[in-house]
Amino acid sequence: MLCPLEPAARPAVEGPRRRRTPPSLAEPDVARDPYPLYRTLRDAHPLRHDEPFGAWLLSRHVDVRAALADPRLVAPPPGRTFTHLEQGTHAAHRALVSPGLQGRALAALRAGVERGAYVLARRLVRREEADLVEEFCRWLPSAAVVAALGLPHEETARVTAWSRTDLTHLGAVPADVEDALRPHIARRRAHPGGDLLSVLCTARADGRPLPDEAVAGLVATLLGAGGEATGHALAAHLANLLDHPAQLALIRARPALTDAAWAESLRRDPAVHVVLRRALAPVPVSGGTIPAGATVACLVGSAGRDAARFTDPDRYDLFRADPGQLAFGAGRHRCLGVPFTRMIAGSGLTALLAALPGLAWAPGFRPAPEGLLTRAPAALLVRTH
C-alpha cells in the first residue's frame, strides 16, 4: 500500500466546466493496473495535484523528460550518496568514478558480471522448471556488485540485504553499511588491486585521497545500481522476451540486438514508475505551472507509453522505429549505474540463452506485474528444456 507523501500546494479550482477528477495514484486498483489512469492523465490532466498521494503528477513524455533534466526540480533530500553531494564535490567525485569504470576496472567488472550470470544460469540446467525471479533476477545484481567491488563471494547475501533497504529509494548510506565497508576500504588503501573499490580508495581529489565516508557514498551508487530495481527491470525484460518468442529467437541468432531489446523493455515496462522531485522554483509544463516548493511525481511508466511520442506504445518491438527511454535525469542527476545495469541485463540474458536452449514459459503460466512505485512480475515460471 502506498503511503501519502507530504502535502504540496493545491491547484486553482477550475471554472464552470470542471472536469471529472481521475482516481488517486494511491488507490490499490491503480497499483494492480496503472495504465488506464495514465491514459486519462495524459489526455485530460497532464498536470494534476493528487492530494491523497501528496504530489503533483506529470504524465506526458515531453513533460516527464524535461522534468528529469530540469535543475529546478531536484531529488528529495536525504543522505550521503554520490548524487546528493554538494555541487563542486559532486563534479570532482564524478570525474573520478567515470574513469574508474574504464580500463582494467571495467574489464574486471565485466568479467565478474559474466561469471556471476554464468554460475546462476548453470544451476538451472538440470531443472525442468524454474522461477527466474527467485533464482536468477534477485541474485544477479548483487553478485555483480560483489564482483565489481572485489568483495569476497560470501558477501553476496549481505549486499543483497543492503540493496533491499532504503538505500535504493532514499539514497542514504546506513551506518551498518558504512561500518561494514570500512575494513574493506582500509585493506584496499593498504593493498590496492584492480577492482573498483581499489580505484576509489587510491583516487585523489585536489591532491588528497577521498575520505572513507566519500568512498562509502560512491560505493552506494553501485549498490543502488545492483539493487532491487535492477532485479525488477531484469524480470520485466525477460518477461517481454518470453512473451515474444520470435524476437527472443532473433536475439539468439543476432546477439547485437540485446541492447535494443533492453532499451525497449525499459521504455514499455520500467522497473521504476514514479520518480519524485522537489520544485525549487515555479516550473512551466504543458498543463500549467508547478508551484515552487511542490513535490512532483514524474510518471515514468506513463511517459514511456505516450502515444504522442511512440507509435502503438503498448506494443513490444525491439525494431521500433521511434526508440527511446527516459534517463533518470541529466547532468548531476544522470545515473552512473545505467551502463552497469545494461551490462547486468546483457550478461544475464546471454548466460540464460546459452545454458537453457529451450527457455519458454511453463505450461499455463502468465506473468503478473505488481506494484506502482516499483513494478515487475512477482514470478517467472519457465521450462528450461
N, C-alpha and C positions, 0 to 999 in steps of 0.2 A: 504494500500500500504506500502511495506517495505521501510524503509529509509536506504540508504547505510551506512555502518559502516565506521570508519576511515580507511585510506589506510593502507595496510600491504605490506610486502616485496613481490616482484614478483618472480615467479618461473623461472628457467632457460628455455630458448627456446629449444624445442625438436629438434631432428635431422631430417633427410630427411623423415622419416616415421611418420611425425607429425599426431597425431590422431585428429579426429574431436572434437572440443570443445563443451561440452554439454551446454544447456542454463543456464543462471544465476539463482541462487536461488531467486533473487529479482524480477523475471518476474511474472506478475499476474497469468498466467496459472499454474505456479508451485504451488501457494497458493491454487488453486482450486483442484489440484490433484498432490501431490509431489512424489507419488510412482514410476512413470516411470523414473523420473530423479534420484531418489535414486538408482534404479537398474542400471542405466547407470554409475553412480558414483562408486558404489561398484565393478562393473565388470571391468571398464576401467580407472577410475580416482579416486582411493581411497584417494589420497591426491591431491587437486587441489586448486589453488588460484582463487577465484571468485572475479574479480575486481569490478563489479557493486555492489556486496553485501559487499565487503570490508573485506573479511576474507578468510583464508584457510579452506577448507572443509574436515572434516573427516567423512567417511560414513560407514566403515566396523565395525562390532560389536567388533572385537578384538581391534581395534584402539580407538574407542569411549570409550569402557570400561576402557582401560588403561589410556586414556587422563583424564577422570573424576576423576581418583585417583592419577594422577601424580603431585607431589608437584612443578614441574617446570611449570605447567600450572595452573595459578591462576585466580580467578574470577576478572573481570574488577573492577577498583577501586570504589567506591564511598562512601557510607555513613557509618553510625554508627549503624550497626546491629551486631548480635551475630556472624555471620560467617565472619565478616570483622574486628573483634577486633584483636589487636596485639596478637602474638603467646602465650606469657605467660599468659596474662589476659584472652585470649580466653579459654585456657585449664582450668583455675580456674573457670571461669563462667560456662563452660560446665559441670564441675563436680557438680556445684550447681543445674543446671537445670535437669540433669538426675535423681538425687534422688527426685527432685520436682515432677517428673512425676510418682512417685510410691506412695504406701500407701494411706493416706487419700485424697491427692490431685488428684491422679489418679482415685480413686473411685468417687470423686465429678465431675471430668472431664467426666468420662464415663456416669454418671447419667445425667449430663447436656446435653451431646450429644444425648443420648437416648430420653430424654424428648423433646428436640427440634425436633428430627426426628418424634416422635410420633405426636406432635402437627401439624406439617406441613402435615404429611400424612393424619391425620384425617380430615383436612379441605377439602380433595378431595373426601371423601367418598360419599357424596350426588351428586357428579357431574357425568354426563355421559361421558364427555371427559375432558381432561386437558392437559396442556403443562407442562411437568415435568421440563423443563429447567427454564421457567419463574416462576413457582410456587413452585419449590422444590429445584432444584440444586443450584440456585443462592443464596438462603437464608440459607440453612442448614449450610454451613461452617461458616458463620458469627454468626448464632445463637449458634453454638458450641463454638466459641471463646468467646462470651459473657458469656456463662455458665462456661467455663474454668477459666476465669479471675474473675468471681464473680461480673461482672458489672450489673447494672440494665438492665432489658429487653428492656427498652426504648432506650438503646444504640445500638441495633441491626442495625438500619438503618445507624447510623454514622459509625459503624465498617465496614459495607458493603461498604460504600463510601471510607473509608480508604484503604480497601483491594483492591480496584479497581484503586488506584493511582499508581504512580511509585514505591511505597514501595515494591510491589511484584516483580518488574522487576529489580530495581536498588539497593535495599537493604537499602536505606536511611530511616531515621526517620524524616518525615516532621515536621516542627516546630509546626503546628497546632495539630498534633497527640501527640507530646510530651507535649504541653501545656494542652491538654485535659486530658491526663493521670495523670498529676501532682497532682490534688486534690484527685484522687482515690489512688495514691501512698501514699499521706500524711495520708489519712484515714486508710489505711492498716498498715502503720507504727505505728499509734496510737492504732488501734484496729484490730489486725490480726485475720483472720479466717482460714478456711481450704482450701481456693481456691488457685490457682497457683500464683496469684498476691501477696497474703499474704506470700507464701513461698519465693518468690523472695525478698520481702520487709524485711523479717526477716532473710534472709540468711547473712552469714558473709564470707568475703574473707580476709585471713591474719589477722583475728581478728577484721576486720572493716566491717560495713554494706556496701552494694553496693550503690554507689551514684545513685541519681534519673535517670540520663541520662543512666547509665548502665542498670538499670531496664527497662527503656523505650526501649533500644536496644534489650534486651532479649524478651520483650513483642512483639517486631516487628517480631521475629521468629515465634511466634504463629499467629500473624496477617498474615504473609506470608502463613503459613500452612492453614489458613482459608480464603485465598484469592481466586481470580478469577480462578487461575489454578486448585484449588481443585474442584471448581464447574464444570469446563470443564472436569476434569477427571471423576467426578461422572456421568456427562451426557454421556460421551463415554462408561462408564461401563454399564449404564442402556441400552444404545442403543445396545451394544453387546448381552446382555442377552435377550432383546426383539426380536432381530434378530434370536435368537436360543432358541425358547420356550421349547424345550426338555431339554436343560441344565438349563433353569430357573426353570422348574418343579423339576429337581433333587435338586436344591438348596432349594426349598420349602420343599422337603422331607428330605434333609440332610443339615441342616444349617452349618455344619462343613466345607462344600465346599466353603463357602463365601470368605474366604481369597484367595483360589486358583483362584476363578473367578476374583477377583480384580487384582491379580498379572498378570493373562493372559491378562486382558484388558489393563493394563499399558504397557505390552510388545507390544501388537498389535496396540493399539491406544493411545499413551501417550498424555497427555494434552500439554506438552512442547516438541516441536520437535527440537528446536535448543537451545543449551546451549553454551554460549560464555566463552572463556578462553583467557588469555594473556600468551604468552610464555616468561618465564624469561631467558631461555637458549635454545639452539638447542635441539629438541626432535625427535629422530628417530621413524618412524612409518612404516607400511608395504609398503607404496607407496613412501617413501623418507624421508626427514627430514624437520621438521617445523623449520623455522629460528627464532632466538631469536628476541623478540620484536613483533612478529606477533600476530594478532588477529586470534583466532581459533574458528570455529563453529563446535561443536560436534553435529552431526545429529542423535539425539536420535531416531527420527522417522524412520530413515533408518536402524540403528543398530538393532532395535527390529524386523525387518523383513529380516534379513540377512540369506539367505539360507545356508551359510557356518556354521551358528550356530544353526538354528532352522529348523526342518523338516516341509515342507509345511507351510512356515512362515506366509502366508496371512490368514490361517485358524484360527478361534477362537475355542479353545478347552481347557476347564478347567481341562481335564485329560491329558494334554500334557506330554509326556514322557521326554521332554527336556525343562522344565520350566526355566524361568529366566527373570529378568528385570534389567534395568540399574539403579544403585543408582546415584544420582547427586553428585558423588564424594565420597571420603572416608576420614578417618582421620578427619582433621579440617574442611573439606568441607561437611562431612556427615550431612545430614539434620535431625535435631531432630524432624521436623514436620512429618516425614514419618509414625511413629506409630499413630500420631494424625489423619492424612488423612485416614489411613486404618480404624481407629475407626469410622470416619465420614461415610466412604463408607459402612462399615458393618452395622452400626446402621441405616443408611438411607435405605438400601435395606431391612433389616428386618422389619422396620416400614411400608414400602410400601407394602410388601408382606402380612403383617398382615391386613392392612387396605383395600387393594384392591385385593381381591382374583381372580378377572377376568382380571388382568392387562395384556394388549396386545396393539399392535399398533392400532390406529384409522384407520378405513377403508380407504384404498388408500394412507395412509401416508408412506413416506420413509424419514429417516433422511438424512441430507446433511451436512457433516462436512465442516467447514470453517476455513481458517487461516493457517499459517505456523509456526511462532514463537510459538504461542499457537494455538491449533486446537481442535475443538469439534463441535458437532451438534448445530445449532442455535436454534432448536426447537425439542421437543419430544412429539408429539401429541399421546395420548393414550386414549383408552376406559378403564373405571375403573371397569366395571361390566361384 
